[in-house]
Amino acid sequence: MIKYYLTTSLLLLPFIALKAQYISPTDLLQMHKLWQINDPHCDRNTYEYLLTVDKNWVPTGKPTNDEKGYTSIIGYSKDRKTWYQPNECQIMLSLDRGTMKKAMAYTFTETETWKQYNQQMIIMNATQLGSGPSNGGKQTIYQINDIVFILAEFPPGVNGNDRSYQVLLLRGD
């Protein structure tokens, strides 16, 4: 019986690794809503929600907070000490003090997650605003109500060694 459980758990390890760094479109939208709230603790509230999704997301350092704006980068760590694909797997929360606009960028490497985000744009009946090259990759811009989604795909070598994807959310007002 123990041999069965060990074999079963070893077979599940690759599947679990594939789900690492995964944030569903629904969870990312919820995080975006928390980040947009006019609250001095919106960064903490957004991070605490992220921890309910996966406890392996950890701030990569102290946030930058100056007259230009605020930026916090959260990286994915399998052991909460070392970074897993540091350039490819991260979340960035930012505030531009000049415009007072907040944005959130989720960067990841899983192709299935990328397909799910593209499918979600269809399901949510998003309006495509445009598409084209962007920073060595290609992007498509969508809008749903007051939220703008920029979905970008980057070849290996642009954001690290692997192909990577980014979903950027910001208010469209």
N, C-alpha and C positions, 0 to 999 in steps of 0.2 A: 504494500500500500504506500509506504513512504517513497519507494522508487517511482511509483506512478506520479505522485505529487511533485517530486523533483524533476522528472521528465517534463511534466506539464508546465511547470514554472519556467524551465529553461526554454521551452518552445514559445512562451509568451514574452520573453525578454526582448526579442527583436520588435515585436508589435508595440510593446511599451515604449521602446526607444523611438519609434516612429511618431508617437503621440507627444514626445517631449517637445517643449517650446510651442505647443499648439494653443492658440486662442481662437475660439469660434467667432464668427461674425457677430453673433448675439452678445457674447461677452465683450467684444471690442466696442460695440455700440454702447453698452452699459458703462464701460470705462470712459468712453468719450463724453457721455452725459455727465458723469461725476466730475470729470476734468473741466467741463464748461461752467459748472455751478460757480457763482460769485461768492466764494467762501475761502478764507485764508488757509483752510486745511484741505482744499480740493485735491492737492497732490497726494497727501497722506490717504485720503479717502479712496482715491483711484488706486493707489498701491495696495491698500488693504483689500479692495475688491479683487485685484489681480492675484493676491495670495490665496483667495478662495478658489481660484481656477487652477493654480499650480504654485506650490510653495517654493519652487526652485528659481523663481525670478528674484533677483537681488540688485539693489542699486550698485552701479559700477564705481561710484565715488560720490563725493559731496556734490549736490546740485550747484550749477552756476547761477548766481543771482546778483545782477548788477543793474545799472541804469538802462542798459539795452534790453534786458529781459531775463527770463528764467528758463533754464534747461535742466532737465533731469533725465539721465539715461539709466535704464534698468536692463541688466543682462541676464541671460539664462545660464544657470550653473547647476550641474547635476549633483554637486556636493556642497553647494553654498560657499565654496572657497575658490574654485577654479572655473574659468569661463568656458562655456561650450560654444564654439564658433563665435568668438567675440564680436566680429564685424557683421556677421550674418544674422545673428539671433539677438535682437534687442528691441526695446520700446523706448521711445523718446517722447517726453512731455515738454512742450515749449510754450512760452508766452513772449510775444513781441510787445514790449512796453510802448513803442511808438504808435501802434495800432490797437493795442490791448486785445489782440487776437491770440487765441490759444489753438494749438494743433497737437495731434498725437500721431506718431509714426510707429508702425509695427513692422519689423523686418524679420524674415524667416526664410527657411530653405526647403520646406516640404512642398513638393509639387501638388499633392492632393489638397493641401490647405489652399494653395493658389487657385486650383480649380473650383474649390468650394466658394471662395470669395467672388470669383467671376460669375459663378452660378447664382450667388446671392443677389448680385446686381440685377439679374434677369427676374428673379423671384420678387424682388422689391420694386420692380418696374422703374428702375432708375433711368433718368434721362442722361444720355451720353452727350457730354459737352464738347469733347474733342479727344484726339489721340495723336501721338507722335513721339519722336526721340526725346530722351531726357537723361542727362548725366551718364551717358554711355549705355543706356538701356532704352526701353520703350515704355510709354505710359498711356493710360486711358483715364479720362476724367469723367466722373459721373456726379449727378446731384439727385438727392432725395430730400424733398422738403428743404430745410435750411442747412443740410449737411452735404459737404462736397467730399467725395471719395476720389483719391488719386491712386490707382493701382499701377504699380511699376514693376517691371521684370528686368533683371540685370544678368548679363552673362558672367561666367566665372572670371575672376580677376578684377571686377569692379568694386564689389563690397567684400572681398575675401576670395578664398580659393574656390568656393562652390557657386553654382547658380543661386541667386537670391531673389526674393520678392519683397515688395514693400506696399503696405496699405497705409495711406496718409489720410487722416480725417481732420476736417476743419469746418468751421461754420461758414456758410456761403452768403452771409448778409453783409 
